[in-house]
Amino acid sequence: AIQGEVIGEGIQDNKYKLKGQKLFVFNIFDIDRHQYLSKEEMLEICNKFNFNTVPTIFTEFTLTSINELLEIANGKSVLNPNIIREGLVWVSIDSPKRISFKTISNQFLLKYDE
């Protein structure tokens, strides 16, 4: 099972100004084994099938506060550096139970009145 986000033309006003639609993967779950793939296994499958993955901003991060997450969510997009990013997807990579969530940028919310 693939977990990701689809962005592009025809999706939420295409704020990143991308051509077509693209899937960006951030998790793959092995249904038969009932576990998430490691990041390395996920990248191997994504490379094999030419899937995009969400851009990696941090490879290691220690959560200290919600305010810190909100501040870090602000910034320019890696997908289009002329656009404020929507936020960041956070994925734990060393937990037996994968934890993932998204921090939405307050700058993005204010700019797009969401």
C-alpha positions in Angstrom: 0.0 0.0 0.0 1.4 3.3 -1.0 0.9 6.5 1.0 1.6 9.8 -0.7 0.2 13.0 -2.0 -1.0 13.9 -5.5 -0.4 17.5 -6.6 -0.6 19.3 -9.9 -3.1 20.7 -12.4 -6.7 20.4 -11.4 -5.9 19.7 -7.7 -6.5 22.4 -5.1 -5.8 25.3 -7.6 -2.3 23.8 -8.4 -0.6 26.2 -6.1 2.9 24.7 -7.0 2.2 25.5 -10.7 3.2 22.0 -11.8 2.4 20.5 -15.2 0.1 17.5 -15.1 -0.4 15.6 -11.9 2.3 13.9 -9.8 2.3 11.4 -6.9 4.8 12.0 -4.2 5.3 8.9 -2.0 6.2 9.1 1.7 5.4 5.6 3.0 4.9 2.1 1.7 3.2 -0.5 3.8 3.8 -4.2 3.1 0.3 -5.7 3.5 1.5 -9.3 3.6 4.1 -8.7 6.4 1.9 -6.1 8.2 4.8 -3.6 8.4 6.1 -0.4 6.8 9.1 -0.7 4.6 12.3 0.9 5.7 13.2 4.2 4.0 15.8 2.3 2.0 13.3 -0.3 0.8 10.8 2.4 0.0 13.4 4.3 -2.1 14.4 1.2 -3.9 10.8 0.5 -4.9 10.2 4.1 -5.9 13.3 4.1 -8.0 12.3 0.8 -9.7 8.9 2.1 -10.6 10.0 5.7 -11.2 7.8 7.1 -8.4 8.5 10.5 -7.0 9.1 10.8 -3.3 8.4 13.8 -1.2 11.6 15.9 -1.0 13.6 15.2 2.1 14.4 18.3 4.2 15.7 16.6 7.3 17.2 13.1 7.7 17.3 13.5 11.5 15.2 15.7 13.7 14.4 15.8 17.4 11.0 17.3 18.2 11.1 19.9 20.9 7.9 21.8 20.5 4.8 22.3 18.3 5.8 26.0 17.8 9.1 24.8 16.4 7.3 22.5 13.9 5.1 25.4 12.9 8.1 27.7 12.3 10.0 25.1 10.3 6.9 24.5 8.1 7.3 28.0 6.8 9.5 28.6 3.8 9.9 28.2 0.1 8.9 25.0 -1.7 11.6 22.6 -3.0 9.2 21.7 -5.9 8.9 25.4 -6.9 11.2 27.8 -5.1 9.0 30.8 -6.2 6.1 29.4 -4.1 5.6 29.2 -0.3 5.4 25.6 0.6 2.2 24.1 2.1 4.1 22.6 4.9 6.1 19.5 5.8 5.4 15.8 6.0 7.0 14.2 9.1 7.7 10.4 9.0 9.4 8.5 11.8 11.8 6.0 10.3 13.0 4.0 13.3 9.7 3.2 15.0 8.1 -0.2 14.7 4.8 1.6 14.3 5.4 4.3 11.6 4.2 7.7 12.7 3.5 10.3 10.0 1.8 13.7 10.1 1.8 17.0 8.2 2.6 20.4 9.6 0.8 23.1 7.6 2.6 26.4 7.1 0.9 29.4 8.7 2.3 31.6 5.9 0.7 29.3 3.4 -2.7 29.4 5.2 -2.6 33.2 5.3 -1.5 33.6 1.7 -4.2 31.3 0.3 -6.9 32.3 2.9 -7.3 28.7 4.0 
